[in-house]
Amino acid sequence: KIHGVDRPAIAATIPTTHGPVVLIDAGANVDCKPAHLLQFGYMGEAYSRMILRIPRPRVGVVSVGEEDSKGTDLTRDTCELFRRTGLNFVGNVEGRDFFAGKADVFVCDGFVGNVAIKTMEGMATALGQFLKEEIRKSTLAKVGALLAERALRGVKDRLDYEEYGGAPLLGVRGGVFICHGSSSERAIKNGIRAAGSLARCAVDMEIARSIAARGHPAAGAAADT
């Protein structure tokens, strides 16, 4: 692991109309402390800057409301830690904000993150199925779908996880990229390409530098109990 990182985390890239956003952790750690989520924020912020080319990513903590009083002890204490840092912290963000352009990095524990990702995947599949069912209902709808084929294919490609290939495990030395067990040839190819970008940009070194240089609680997070 990188010095100063207690728990490596999965950083999932989510396509939105406002550009890609990062959700971290997407499933590596289901039981976390505030200091762990703070580290996730630093790792996600570095990834967003280095890979997604966002100059000053906005970081938010996933909660059940925007108000400071909302959420659990974990989310409230995590927000307090973030406010002491120099990160571009925007406070609490809700599930609907993933697609609203309110943040670039969404921080949560792996339980919440994995449920969110799987829900998005399921909804994308369901929407595709709903569309197919409606198109089959009439000849006019079929003609319309044929005319809009290029646009529909573009939407499908943007929502397809194979476009990204997988997700990086941040917080470890070097580059580790996690792909679906049922990944296709295209997904593996894109995953290898993304892993290459991760290595070329030396994201692990940037994470280590960021955590060590700013003198914040993440650098001295308590060991797991």
N, C-alpha and C positions, 0 to 999 in steps of 0.2 A: 504494500500500500504506500501511497504518497505520505510523507511526513506531515502530520497534522490532520490527517483524514482517518477517522475511526471506522466509518462504514462506506465502502464504495456504493454507488447508486446508479440505477439505469436512467438514462436521459432519453426520453422518447420525443421525437419531433412530430408535431401535429400540424397539418396543413390548414390554414384558414384564409379567408378573403383579405385579411390584413397582413398576410405573410406567415411564414412558419413560426411556431412557438415551441418552447421546450417544457415538458412536464418531467419533473424529477422529484421523487423516485417513482419509477413505473412498476416496481414489484420486487426489488431486492431486499428491502427491509420493512417488515410489517409492524415492528415495535420499535419506536424511536424516541429519543430525547430531544429537547429543543436544540441542544448543541449540534446534534446530528443534522437536523433540518437546516441549521445555519450553514453547515458545511455543504449540504446539498445546494443551497443558494449560491454559494461561491463557485461551486463546480459548474452549475448550470449557467451562471453568468459568464464564466470564462468560455464555456462551449458556445454560447450564443454569440459572443464577440468574435471568437476565432473561426468558427465554422459557418455560422449563419450571417456573419458580417454586420451585426447590429452594434453600432458604436458604443452606446450606453444602455444596455438592456434594462428594462423595468422588471423588477422582481416582486412577486406577490406570494402570499401564503394562502393556500386553498382552505376556505372555511365555509360556514353556512350563512354568512352575512358580511357586509362591508364594515359594519360598526366594530370598533375596537373591543367592545364587550362580548361580541358573538364568538362562538366556537368553543373549543375545549381548553383545558389547562395547557395542553401541548401547543396549540396554535397561538394562544394568547402569550405564553412565555416566549415562543419563537419570535413573535412580532417584536417583543421588547428587545430581544437580542439584535434583530435586524436594524432596529432604529439606532443602535449604537455604532453602526458600521457606516462606511462611505458608499455603500451600494445604493443604487437608484431604487429604493424600496417604496412601493406604492400601497403597502398595507394588505388587508384581507382582500381576496378575490373569490368569487363564487364559481360554481361549475359552468354556468352560462357564459362567464367571462372568457372562457377559452377561445371563443369565436367572436368576441366583441372588441378585440384590440386593446384591452385594458392593461395587459402585461405581456412581457416577452418570455419570462421564466416563471413557471408555476411550481411552487415548492409544496410538497406534501410527503407523508410517510408512504411506504410501498403498498400498504393495504388500500388506502384511498386512491393512490395513483393507478394501481392495477385495475381496480373496479372502474375507474373513469375511462381508462384506455379500452377495456373490454366492452364497456357500454357504447363507446364511440364506434368501435368496430362492428358491434351488433347492429347499431342504428344505421350505419352506412350500408350494411348488407340488406337490412329490411327496406330501406328507402329504394335501393336498386330493385328489389323484388316487387315493391308496390308499383314502381314505374313500369316494370315489365307487364304486370297484370293489367294496368290501365291501358297500355298500348295495345294489348291483345283484344280489347273490348270492341274496337271499331276499326273499320278500314281507314277512316279519316285520321284516327290516332296513329295508325301504322304509317300512313303517308307523312304525317308530321314528324314522326320519329326518324323516318328515312331522310327527310330534309335537314333535321337537326342532328344527324348522326355524328358529324365531326365535333359539335359542341358537347354532345352526350359522352363521347369517347374521351374528350378532354377532362370532363368532370370525373369520370371513372378513373382516369390515370392519376388525377390529383388526390383522390381518396384512397388509392391503392397502396397498401403498406409495402408492396414489392418495389415501389419507386424509391424507397429509402433503404430497403434491404434488411433493416433491423435497427438496433439501438446500441449505443456505446455504453459500456460499464465504466463510469468515471470514478476517479479516486485511486486507481491502480497505476503502477509504473508501466509505461508503454501504452499500447492501444489494444483494448479488448472490445470486440463487437459481437453482440448477441443476436442471432437470427432465429426465426421461427423453426421449429423442428420439421415442419412440412414445407419449408421454403422451396420455391421453384428455382430453375436455373437462372432466371432473370433476377430474382431476389438475391441469390447468392452473388451474382455478378455485381449488382448495385451495392451489396453489403461490403464486398471486397474493395470497391471503389471508395466507399465512405470510410472504411478503415484506413485506406491509404491517405485520405485527406486528414484524418485524425492524427496519423503519425507525422505527416509533413508539417502540420501546423503546431506540433509539439504541445498539444493541449494539456498533457499531463504536467509538463514543466511550467506552463502558465498557471495551472491550478496551484501547484506547489509555491510558485512565486507570489501569487495573490494571497494565499492563506498566510504565508510567512511574513509578508511585507506590511500587512495592515494592522498587525497587533490587536486582533479582535478575539473574542472568546472561542472561535472555531479552532484556533491554533493550540488551545489548551483544553480541548473538550475532555470531559471525564471518560475514563475507560468504561467499557460495557460492564454492567453488573448482572 
